[in-house]
């Protein structure tokens, strides 16, 4: 299974914005974006790019892909599915990404980052409607109940995240994270997705 294994802080520096890929560390002064707010690489400090239309579209696509931890082919497939669905393509794309199981675990506050949430799903700590699901890209549906396995509820990392993370559960999810159970009350709307991504530029990029 292909996955990104390099330093994730390089991705934030490349996009020149905090993508919150390492959880609480991103809120401290140790965050590399705070210490070195320029692209990575030997000539990162001296790199000056002229803003072109294509560059802006590419950066928005890369930003969305990296926030959710999706590889290029998987992201492209998700876009094609969003393009075939009824409604606005850009909003469909973000909605499908938000409904990933690893993102639900992150939104519930059980994982400090999407990377940690993805690992929890892979290790079989997450249940959907009472059945174990270990596929991070599994897309939940309206009415699904996502919960933690009984053993996972006693994990120190889960208890620490619930005690320390100040993360509000979005309005399209229902339930108390401390009860280790979340219900997908409705499909997420664009105003409920707090991402600094201009999805229309992603649509323009793939429409070429």
N, C-alpha and C positions, 0 to 999 in steps of 0.2 A: 504494500500500500504506500503510495507516494505521499509525502508530507514535507512541509518546510521544517528544517532542523537547524537553520542558522540563527544568529542572534536577532530577536524580534525588535530590539530597540533600534536597529539599523533601519527597519521599515518605517518607524515613526519619524526618524530623522530625514529619511528620503522624502516623506510626504510633508515634512515641516509642520507637523501637527501631532498632538498626542492621540494615539489610537487606543490607548488603555489596554495594551496587550499583556501587561505584567501585573495587573491588579493594583494593590495599594502602593507599590513602588512608584507608579506614575503620578501620584499626588504629592510626592516628596521632592526635595531639592536634589536627590540622587538621580532623578530621571535624566537620561542623556539629552533629551530635548531641551531641558533647562540649562545644562552645562555646555552643550555644543549644538546650538540651534542652526546647524547648516548640514547639508547632505553628507553622507559618509564617503569615505574614500580619500586617497592621497590628495586629490585636488578639489575636495568637497568645498573647502572654504573659499576657493577662488572660482568655483563654477558659477557662471552667470548664464542663464538661459533666457532667450527671448521668448516671451509668452506667445505661443501660437494656438490656434483653435484646436488642432489635433492634440497638442501637449496637454491642454486643459481637460479634454475629454479622457485622455489616457490616464491622467492622474486621478480623476474622479473614479474611474473604473478600478484602478489599483487600490485606491483608498477603501472602497467598499469591499473588495475582495479580501484585503488584508484584515479588515476589522472582523469579518466573520470567519477568517481562517480557511477560505475556500481556494482551491487551486484553479488554474486557468480553465481547464477543460470543464470542470464541474460548474464553474461560474457561467461559462458560455452556454452549457446545457440548460442551466436554470433560466438564463435570459431567453433562450428559444422557447421554453415552456411558458414564460411570462408573456412573451410576444403573441403566443397563440391563444392565451386566455382572454376573456372579455375584460374590458376596462382599460385603464391607463397602464401602459407597459412598465414604466418606471416604478410606479407604485406597486404593481404586481410583483416586480422583481424584489423589492425590499420586503414586501409581505412574505414572500416565499422564504427569504433568508431569515426573517424573524421567527418563522414557524419551525425552524430546525430545532431538534431536541436539545442539542448542546446549548443553543441560545436560550431556550426556556429555562434550563438549569442555571444559566448565568443571570437571567432576569429575575429569577426567584431568590438570588442571593446565596445559593448553596455553593457556588464556585466564585472565587475572587476574580477570575478572568475567564474568557471563553476557552482558552487553552486548558485551564484546569477543569472547566466544566466538560470539555470534550473528553478528557482523560477519565473523568468519573463515569461518563456514559460508556466508554470503551471497556471499562472494568466491570460493567454490569451492575452498577450501584443505582440505576434509575429504572423505574417501572412506569409503563404507560397502560392505564386501565388495568392495573394489577399484574401485567405481564412484563417480564424483563426485556428491555430493548437495549442492545449494545451498538447501535448504529448512530453516530452523531448527526448524520444528515437526515435521519428519519424526520418526516414532516408531520407534525401533529395536526389534528383537525379540531374544529369547534366542538366543544363538549368533552374532549379528552381530559382525563385526569392524570397528571404527572406527579409521581411521588418518589421518595427515596426508599431504597431497600432498608429493611429493619436494621441490619448490621451497619449500613452506611450512616444511619441517624446518630450513631454513637461515635462516629469518626471525629477525631480532634479537629481536623481541618474544617469540617462542616460546621461544627459548633463554634469554632473561632470565627468563621466568616459570618455566621448569623449574629454573633455578638459585636463584631467590629465594623462590618460594612454598613454604611448608611445609604442603602440603595432602595429606592421606592419601586414597588411592584407596579408595572404599567397597568392602566385601567382595563386592558383587554384580557388580563389574567385575574382570576379570582381565588382568594384563599390566603391563609396566613403562612408565610414561609417557615415559621417556627413550628408549625404542625407538620412540616415536611410533606405537604400536599398542595398542589396548585391545579386549578381547573382552567382550561382555555374557554373563557366565557364568550369571546367573540373574536373575529379576525381583526388583526391590528390595522388601524387607519394610519395614513401618513403623518398626521399630527401627533400620533402616539409614538413615533419612531424618532428618537432623539439622536440622529446621526448627522454629522456635518458633511453630508453627501448630496450633491446636485444630480439626482438620478436622470434628469433630462439629458445631461451631457453623456451619460452612459448609453442612453438610447440612441443619441446621434452618432456615437462611435460605432456601435454595432449596425447601424442602418446604412453605413457607407458601402 
